[in-house]
Amino acid sequence: MTQKIDFKKSLHGYQAPSGKYQIVEIPDRHYMMIDGQGDPNTSEEYSASLAALYPVAYALKFASKNELDRDYVVPPLEGLWWAEDMSVFTSSRDSSRWQWTLMLLVPDWIDEERISAAIAAVRAKSSPLRLDALRLETLVEGRCVQTLHLGSFEEEDRTLEPMHRDFIPSHGLEPTGKHHEIYLSDPRRTAAGKLRTILRQPVGQAKPRGLQPGAAPPEAPLRS
């Protein structure tokens, strides 16, 4: 019998501590992606995006199992979130202003030809509304700060605000990419207070700030 792989357990970055932040290096990974905007609780575009993603994901899973003898659990849903004013994530949580990219991880051994075949099979069977908006893309994140948030999505600000206000700058870092969420729980089957969500923020070395008025410039290095 083919052993079923669970990427939540086997891949680096899909485990995170609750109540503390960690700095991790995330390798480049391939995802099926689909973009949209607006409140995920009320947006028809959001639900239509899920309706396009999951049938293709399951078609890939069964093709991998039946044709390649490599079975796996369909990976957890992930999302990139951003807005012109990023405070809508860390304080105001104004979801009507959010833009997002929903994502499902694609195993490294599945190529574009098999993805195209899975999309064609889904189109022939049900043709979800947003199927043509689906794309394959490599996500490059590198160094990130992440933590495990326990609780409802509406309470993420209590986890995100200290991350951006305190932890990231105190380590000489600054945000460099889009806010990333990994949904380890199914909200249809899990009470809001028990949801488990990895919150991830790509970061880079903070740029030196300009001299304050009256401050002396740094000494130049000696040359031999």
N, C-alpha and C positions, 0 to 999 in steps of 0.2 A: 504494500500500500504506500502511495506517495505521501511523504511527510509534508504537512501543511505549515508554511512559514507564516509567522505573525510578526510583521515589521515593527509593531509597537514594542515588541520584546527584543528583536534582533538588531535593530538599527540604532546607531548613536543619535542622541538628540530627542528620542521619543519617550524618554524618562526624564523627569525633573523633580526637584525637591519642593515640597510645600513649605512656605514660611521663610524661604531664603532664596537669594538670587545666585545664579552660577554663570560663569563665562565659559562658553563652549565654542569649538570650531566645527562648523557644519559643512560637510562636503557638498559639491554640486550634485543636485538631484533632478530627475526628470518628472514632470507632472503633466497631467491633462489639466488645462486651465480654461476658465470662462469668466468674463468680466461683467460687472454691473454696478449699479448705484442705488442708494436709498436704504430705508429701514428694512432689515431682513425679516422683521416680524410682519410687515404688511406689503412688501414689494412682490408683485407678481413676477417680476424679472428674476428675483431670487429663487422662488419656488420653481420657475421654469428652467433655471440653470441647473438645479439639483436633478430635475427630471431628465436633463440631457446627460449629465455626468454619470449617474449611477448605472444606467443600462449599459453604457459603453464599458464601464469598469467591470461589471459582471461578465460581459461578453469576453473581455480580455482574460479574466480569471479562468473561465471555463476553457477557453482556447489554450491557455498555458497548461492547464491540467491535462486536457485530452490530447493535445498535439505535442507538447514538450515534456510531459510527465513532471511538471513543476507546479505544485498547488500552493496557494497562499490565501490568507485572509484578506479580503478587500481592505486596503489601508483606511485609516480614519480621515474624515473630511478635514481639510485645512483651509485657511483663508488669509489673504493679505488685505489689510484695511488701511485706508489713508484718507486725508482731506486736506484742503488748503490750509486750514488751521488745525494742527494736530491736537490742540487742547480739547477738541470734541471727543477724543478718546480718553484722555487722562483726567478730565474734570467734568465738562458739561455733558458728555455722552449724548450729543445731539445726533441721533442716528439718521435723521433725514438728510444730513450733509455727508454721510459716509460714501466712499467709493470702495469697491471690493473686487477681489479676484478669488473665486472658489477653486480649490485644487484637490486632486487625488493623485497620490504618488503612483508612478509607473515603474515596475521592476526593471532593473538594468538589462535583463535578458530579453525584454520585449522590444522589438524594433518598430519603426514607423509603418512598415508594411502590414504588420499584424494590427496595429492601431487603426489604420485605414480600413482594414477588413472588418474590424469590430464595429466601426462607425457605419460602414455600409450595411452590415447585418442589422443593426438597430434601426437604421433608416428604412430598410425594407419591411421591418416588422411593425414599428410604431411611429417612426419619424417625429421625435420630440421637437417642440417648437423652436428651441434654441440650439439644436444640434449643430447647425452650421457655424455657430459662434465658438465651438469647442476648438482648442488648439493644443499642440504639444510644445512644451517649452522647458528649457533648463533653468532652474532657479539657482542663482549664485548668491550665497549669503556670507560664508566665511565666519568671522568672529561674531558671536551673538551673546546677548544676555537673555537668560530665560528663567522662568519659574513655573511652578504648578499653582494655578488658581483654583481654589475649592469654593464653589458657590455659583450663584446665578451670573449670567452674562452682564446683567445690569449692575452688578457689584464689582466689576473688574477694575473700576477706578481706584479702589482701595489698594489694589495690588500694583497697578500701573503707575500711579502718581509717585510713590516712593522710588520705583525703579528709575523713572526719568528724572526726578528731582534730586535724588540722593545718590543711589548706587552708581548709575552710569557716570555722572560727572566726578564723583569721588574716586573713581578708578582711572581718571584721565581719559575718558572715552566720550564719544558723542554719537547720537543716532545717525546711521548712514543709509538705511533702507526702510522698507515698509513694515509696519507692525504685522506680526505673524501670529496666528492662533492655530492650535492643533486640538481638535475636539475628541477627547478620549472617551466621552460619554455620549450616549444617544439621548437627546432631550425629550424624545417621545416616550422613553421608558425610564427616565431618571428624574427624581425630584430636583427642582431647581437648586436647592441648597446643597445637593450632593454631586453636582456636575463637576467634572475634572477637565480642565482646559490648560494646556501649556501656552503661556504667553511668551513670545520671543521677539526680541528687537535686535536686528543687525547693528553693529557698532564699529567705529574705527577710532584711531587715536585722535584726541581732541586737538584742534588747531590752536597754536599759541595766540593768545589775545594781544591786542596792541598795548603799548605802554600807557600806563596811567599818567595823567598830567603831573609833571614834576618828578617823575621816576627816572632814575639814571638808566641809560642803555646798558645791556649786558656787555661784559668785557669780550673783546675779540680774541679768538684762540691764537696762541703763539704759533708762528711759522718757523720752520727750521731753515 
